Structure formats: C-alpha cells, structure tokens
Amino acid sequence: MLAATLAFAEGAGHAGWWPVFPLFWILLWGAVILMVFRFREPGRRQGHSAQGVLADRYARGEITVEEYHERLKVLKERRR
C-alpha cells in the first residue's frame, strides 16, 4: 500500500503542471511576435502625419515660412 501511494504521489504530483507549460510557450511566442510587429518599422509607429511631413519639408527648405503657415492652417481646419 505504501508503494502504491508513493508511486501515485510521484506520478500525480506533476500532473497538475502540464497546462502551464503550453500556456507559457504560447505567451512567450505571443510576446515575441508582438514585439517584432510593434518595433519593426519605427517610422510607421510614430506616424508620418501630414503636419510632420510639412514640418520636414519646411526644415529642408523646400517651402517658405508663409507656405508652411498657410498649409498648416489648412491642415488644422481639416482636422476639425
């Protein structure tokens, strides 16, 4: 009887852990996939908003101050 109890205790003692390991791997791979998709394109993550593009064009000297303010005003009016 003692041998049967010990055998059952050894075999059944770890049986409660079997759902944890697949869940662990699913969560681990889910986190890895999330990080890959989240950080693969930092430019897209920040967004290339119209105001950002306009600011970049102004910074490169492609448009004047007047053009910048005029176009920014139009963008802000559209946003409403």
N, C-alpha and C positions, 0 to 999 in steps of 0.2 A: 504494500500500500504506500509506503514512503517513497519507493522508487517511482511509482506511478505519479504521485503528487509532484515530485521533483521534476520529472520529465514534462509534465503538463505545465509547470511553472516556467521552465526554461523555454518551452515552445510557445506558450501563450503570452509570455511576458513581453515579447517584442511584436506580437501580432497587432497591437493597437497603434503601432507606429507606421504601418505600411501606407496609410493615406497621406502622411506628412511628406514623404519623400517625393512622390509625383507632384504634389502641390508646391513644394519647394522649387522643383525644376521648372514648373510652369511659371511661377512668379519670377524666378531668376531670368528665364529667357524672355518673358514679357518685359521686364525692366531693361534688358539689353536692347531689345527691338525698339522700345520707346526712346531710349537714349540715341540710338542710331538715327531714327527718323526725326527726332527733335533737334539734333545738333548737326545734321549733315549739311545743311545749307544756311549758314548764319545770316546771309543777306536776305534770304526769304523770310527768315524768322523775325527779323527786325521790320521787315516790310519795306518795299520801295514805294512809299506813298507819293502822291503827286507833289505834296509840299517838299518832301525830301529830294525828289528829282529836281524840282525847281531850285531849291537851295544849292544843290550840286552844280547846276548849270550856272547859277549866279557866281558861285565860288570859282568856277573855271573861267569866268569872264565871258561866257557866251551871250549873256543878256545884261542889259544895263540895270541900274537901280530902279529906274522908272518902270521898266518892263517887269522886273521882279515884283514890285509892289502892286502893279496892275493885275498881274496874273495871280498873285497870292490873294488879292481881294476877290477875284472871280472864284477861286477855289473855296474860299471861306463861305461865300454866298451859296455855292452849290451844296455845301455840306449841310446847310440848314434844312 
